[in-house]
Amino acid sequence: MKYFLRSILTFSFWRHALLSVDALAKIFAVVGVLYAFMEMLDFFGIYTKDRYSGYSIIPMVALAVAYVVITRRPITRFSYKVPGKDYVVEVRIGDIFSGTNDVIISTNTTFDTKMANGLIATDSLQGQLATRFFQANTDEIDRQLKIDLAKASGTPRADAPGKKVEYPIGTVARVKAHGRTFYFVAMSRLNAQGTASASLREVEDALSSLWAFILTHGELRNLSVPLMGTGRGRTGYPRKKMSERVAQSFADGSKDRLFSNKLSIVIRPEDAQNFGVNLYQIRDYLVQGLHG
């Protein structure tokens, strides 16, 4: 409800609701329907033209505008079934940990988990996962990560601020809790001061490796993924465009074999508000440009 109320106060909503080409086309269409209805009333003598003035166009336009705004009110989620494919892409605003989906957790190449030393923020996805599913017991998270990381090729890194073994971008390791799997994927690198950063290419490479890993290690479960790289990854890439990149990457990864029936791209409510995320625009892209 808070997102809904805040959204209707933003210019991005009104621009899409009233000033977009699609909105204007709908307004003209509704005015046309109303005018045709009045012509019909005039034809049957119910309400003849000589009884109303030319100013009647004003209430007709007002009704058309009201109708279009009501039908294009802010939305917090939408789903798109890709034609010819057996999977759905959903984009929603909310809590990525709600529901029963398996969850993608972006992490750094050294797979640091400790919050006490400040490398992992308590309000980050990793911090929330540790607090909500492991009672802040990062030792158990590390224990599970080591199982998959033992099969990966790590290299020593003496200047790393946390763990001293670094893995390639796209390395994936699983953590399980409460019947759900959390896929940690290496997407960013920490510098010697503990600041994370990633490039757009690294995010794309990480996603490609992630889908390949889930294909061979997953259980065909629904997945939830954040807008990787837009927060502490510091890619500087717009959130709307990143949602499109993630969706297209998932479609590309599903071309040959299916590894999930549904991907939910989850946007934090704060990000949706602060950065003017418009789900109508994202939906238009998916409908027009997404291919399997």
N, C-alpha and C positions, 0 to 999 in steps of 0.2 A: 504494500500500500504506500509506503514512504517513497519508493522508487516511482510509482505511478504519479503521485502528487508532485514530486520534483520534476518529473519529465514534462508535464504539461506546462511548466513554467520556463522551459528552455526554448531557445530559438530554433534549435535543430528539429524539435518535434513539430513546431508550427510551420517551419519551412517545408517539411515533408508532408504534413497534413494538409496544407493549403496551397503552397507555392510550387510544388513539384508538378511535372507535366501530367503525371497520372491523376493527381488530385484535381487539377484544373479540368482535365477531361471528364472526370466524374461529376464535377459541379455543373458543367455545361450539359451533360447527359441528364442529370436530375432536373435542371431547369427545363429542358426539352420535354421531359415526361410530364412535368407539372403544366406546362403550356398546352400540351396535347390534351391533358385532362380538362383544362378550362375550355378548350375548343369543343370538346365533347359536351360539356355542360351547356355551352352556348347553342350547339346544334339541337339539343333536346329542349331548349328553352328553359332550363332549370336556373341558369345564371347567365343572362345575356350580356354581350360585350358592352352594350350601351349603359350598363349599370355599374361598371367599374372603369377606372381611368388607367392611363398608361403607367401610373405609379405602382400598379399591381406587380410589376416586375421586381420591385424591391422585396416584398415578402417572399416571392418565389426564390430569389437568389439567397435570401436569408435562410429559408428552409433547406435549400440545397447545400449551403455551407455547413449548417448544423448537422445535416445527415452525413456529409463526408467526414467531418471532424469526429462524430460519434463512431463511425465505422472504422476510423483510422486512429483510434485511441492508443495510447502507449501499451505495448505488450512486453511481457517479461520472458516469453519463450515462443519458439515456433519449431516445427519439424518439417523436414523436406525428404520425401521418398524419391531417391534417384531413379529415374526411368530405366527400366530394364535390369535393375539390380535389386538384390534382396537385403538392402541395408538402408537405414535412415540416418540422416545427419540432423541433429538438433542443436540449436543455439539457445542458451537460456541465461538469465541473470539470477544469481543466487549462490548458495553454498555448494561447493564442489563435493563435499563429503556427505551431503544428504542423499538419501536413497540407498540403493544396493549395488550400484555400478562399481566395477573396478576403476581405480583412479591412477592417472599419470601424474608423477611428481617430478618436476624438473629439479636437477641438482647440479653440483659442480663436479669437475673431473676427478677430484680426490674423494668424493663421496663423504664429505664431512657431515656429521650429524649433531655434534655437541652445541648446545645452546648456551652453556655456562661461560664459554670463552668468547661469545659474541659473534662467532662465525655464522651461526644460523639464528636468524631472528625468530622470536617466539610467535610473531604474527605471520610468518611466512608459511607456505604450504607444509614444509617439513616440520616447522615448529608446531603447527596446528595438528598435524598427524601424530607427532610424538605425544602431545598433550591429551588429545582426545581418544586415541586408540591404544597408547602404551603407557599412560600415566607418567609421561615424561621420561620413561626408561629408554634412553637412547642406546644402552648396552644391548638390549634385545634387538633393536633395529640393526645395529652393527653386526650382531651375530648372524642374522638372516641375510644381510647384504653380502657377507663373506662367502656364503655358499655359492652364489652366482659369480661373484668377482674372482673366485678361485679359478674359474674357467676362462677368465679374460686376461689379456696381456697388459699388465701394468708396468710402469717404469718409475724408478726412484726419482724424487724431486726434493732436493735438500732445502730449497727456499720456500717450500709450501708452508703456509701459516698453521695448518692443521695436520691432517694425515700426510704422510710422506711418500705415498705411492699414487701416481697419477695414471688415469685410464683415458683412452681415446674418446673424443666426442662421439656420442651415440651409444656408448656402453650402457647396458641395461642390467639392473639387478632387482630381484623381487623381494617384497616384504609382505607377509600375510597376517591378517588380524580380523577377527569377527566374521569369518567366512568370506572375506574380500581380499583381493590382491592389489597391492600398490606397486606400480612399476616406477622405479627410480631410473631416470635417464640422464646421463651426463650431457649437459647442454652448455654450461658456462665454465669459465676458468677463474680461479681466484688469483689475484696478484699477491705479492709478498705482504701487502698490508691487509689482506683479507677481503678486498673488494671484488665482487663478481662482475664479469662482463661477457657478452657473447655477440657474435655477428649474425646477421640474418641467414647467411649461408650455413653457419654452425647450427642454427635452429632447424633449418631444413634438413641438414644431414642427420641431426639427432632424431627427427621425426621419422625419416626413412628407415633408420636402423631400428627404431622402436617398433614400427609396424612389422618388420621382418622378424624381430624377436618374438612378438606376440603371436605371429603366425605359427611359429614352431614350439612355443612354450605356453601359449594361452589356452583358454578353454571356451572360446567363442562366446564370451560374456560381453555385456554392454560396457562401454568405456566412457569415462569422463576425463576431459583434458582441459587444462587452463590455457590462457593466452600466453603460451611460452615465450619468454624473452622480453615481454613488455614491462615487467616489473624490475626486479633486481638484476635481470639479465642485461638491462640497459641497451637494448638494440636500437631504441629510438623509433621503432617501427609503429605506425598507428594501429590501435587496437582493432578497428574495423577491418583493416587490411590483413592483420595477423589472423583474424578469425577465418578470413577467406583462404589464406595460405594453409592453415591447418586443415580445413575442410577439403581443399584440393589435394593436399598431401595424402590424406586418408583415402580419398577416391583413387588416387594413383596407386597407393599400396594395395588396394582391393581389386585391381584390374584382373589379376589371374586367379587368386584364391581369396575366399572370404575368411576373415579372422575375427570379425565382430558384426553383429546385426544392427548395432546402433552406436553412434558416436555422439556424445553430448559435449559441446564446446561451452564451457562455463565461464561467465564473466562476473567478476566481483561487482556487487551493487555500487560500491564506492567508485570503481573505475567507470562504470556505465554513466554515473552522474557527472563525475569530474571531467571526463573526456568526451562527453556528448555521443556516446555509443547509440546508434539508431538501428534497432533490429529490423526495421522495414528495409533499410538500405542493404543490410546483410542478406536478408531473405531474397531481395531482388537479384543480388549477385548469384546466390546459389541456384535460383530457378533458371537464370539465364546462362550462367557460365559453368556450373558444376557438371562434370562428366565422370562416368565410371570407367 
